[in-house]
Amino acid sequence: MRRAVRLPLQALEPYLLEVKDRVPGPLDWPAVFGNDRPVEIEVGFGKGMFLLAAAQERPATNFLGIEIERTFQLYVANRVAKRSLANVRLACADARLFFRDYVADGSVEAIHVFFPDPWWKTRHRKRRLFTPEFAAACTRALRAGGKLHVVSDVADYFADIEQLIAAQPALRPAPLATQEEPRHDMDYLTNFERKYRKEGRPICRGAWVRE
């Protein structure tokens, strides 16, 4: 198997949204993407399966991916750059802080959270992405009619997420899209979904719309 060619950092920079030294304040999406198209955010994009597919299928939508690991940010930026996907930006950050510090209220069309880490050990539960504060931050970020999508293979964690979202009066459950059988090995939301569905694990899915 041939090793994937890694592009120089200079070629990746147009797709990187660096916030490490940025003063907190709402980002101006037209300035970030160079246009005023709708913005969707994926939290924890991993190897980028969803971002790459969505960005190619919907070029009229801008996609921002947030990932806490710099390695994944650069890995996916390499894949994005090779496809010249001008509607993708990638941030390396803690999503909870990113939403708090940089996402303007009512500025996002959709938020996607797929297979968030359940942090099994009790002493690590504080590291979980979903907290009352994060659920509130997602609600604030969505425009009226915008949607929050969550997918998990951990039923207990998903139930906790549902309770946190239910505490947000501005969010109400939305119908889920019909799940079709994958047409090929890349026709999944994420690498995790592909692995778990092939193993026969049940997958929990939820969608909520902001009123």
Residue pairs with C-beta under 8 A, 6 or more apart in sequence:
4 78
6 78
7 78
7 81
7 82
9 74
11 81
12 74
12 77
12 78
12 81
14 81
15 77
15 80
15 81
15 85
15 88
15 89
15 90
16 73
16 77
16 89
16 90
16 91
17 32
17 64
17 89
17 90
17 91
18 91
18 92
19 91
19 92
19 93
19 98
19 101
19 102
20 92
20 93
22 102
24 101
24 102
25 101
25 102
26 102
26 103
26 104
26 105
26 107
27 102
27 103
27 104
29 36
29 39
29 62
29 107
30 36
32 62
32 64
32 89
33 39
33 62
33 86
33 87
33 89
34 86
35 62
37 60
37 61
37 62
37 87
38 60
38 61
38 62
38 109
39 61
39 62
39 63
39 64
39 107
39 108
39 109
40 54
40 61
40 62
40 63
40 64
40 108
40 109
40 110
40 111
40 112
41 63
41 64
41 65
41 66
41 103
41 108
41 110
41 111
41 112
41 141
42 50
42 51
42 63
42 64
42 65
42 66
42 111
42 112
42 113
42 114
43 66
43 95
43 111
43 112
43 113
43 116
43 129
44 66
44 67
44 68
44 95
44 113
44 114
44 115
44 116
44 117
44 129
45 51
45 65
45 66
45 67
45 72
45 76
45 90
46 67
46 72
46 190
46 191
46 192
47 72
47 75
47 76
47 190
47 191
48 65
48 72
48 75
48 76
48 79
48 80
49 186
49 188
49 189
49 190
49 191
49 194
50 112
50 114
50 189
50 190
51 63
51 65
51 76
51 80
51 88
52 76
52 79
52 80
52 83
52 85
53 186
54 61
54 63
55 61
55 63
55 80
55 85
55 87
55 88
56 83
56 85
59 87
61 87
61 109
62 87
62 88
62 89
63 87
63 88
63 89
64 88
64 89
64 90
64 91
65 76
65 88
65 89
65 90
65 91
66 91
66 93
66 95
66 98
67 73
67 76
67 90
67 91
67 92
68 92
68 93
68 94
68 95
69 92
70 92
73 90
73 91
73 92
76 90
77 90
80 88
80 90
91 98
95 129
95 134
96 129
96 131
96 133
96 134
96 137
99 134
99 137
99 138
99 141
100 133
100 137
103 137
103 140
103 141
104 141
105 140
105 141
106 140
106 141
106 142
106 143
106 144
107 141
107 143
108 141
108 142
108 143
108 146
109 142
109 143
109 146
109 147
110 142
110 146
110 147
110 148
110 149
111 138
111 141
111 142
111 146
111 147
111 148
111 149
112 149
113 129
113 130
113 148
113 149
113 150
113 151
114 149
114 150
114 151
114 189
114 190
114 192
114 193
115 151
115 152
115 153
115 190
115 192
115 193
116 128
116 129
116 130
116 150
116 152
116 157
116 161
117 127
117 128
117 129
118 128
118 152
118 154
118 156
118 157
119 125
119 127
119 128
128 157
130 157
130 160
130 161
130 164
131 164
132 164
132 167
134 164
135 161
135 164
135 165
135 167
135 168
136 168
138 148
139 148
139 168
139 170
139 171
139 210
142 148
142 210
143 210
144 210
144 211
145 209
145 210
146 209
146 210
147 174
147 207
147 208
147 209
147 210
148 165
148 171
148 207
148 208
148 209
148 210
149 205
149 206
149 207
150 158
150 161
150 165
150 205
150 206
150 207
151 189
151 193
151 203
151 204
151 205
151 206
152 158
152 161
152 203
152 204
153 192
153 196
153 201
153 202
153 203
153 204
154 204
155 202
155 204
158 204
158 206
161 206
162 206
165 171
165 206
165 208
170 210
170 211
171 208
171 209
171 210
171 211
172 208
172 209
172 211
173 206
173 207
173 208
173 209
174 207
174 208
174 209
175 207
176 205
176 206
176 207
179 205
182 188
182 194
182 197
185 194
188 194
188 197
193 203
196 203
197 203
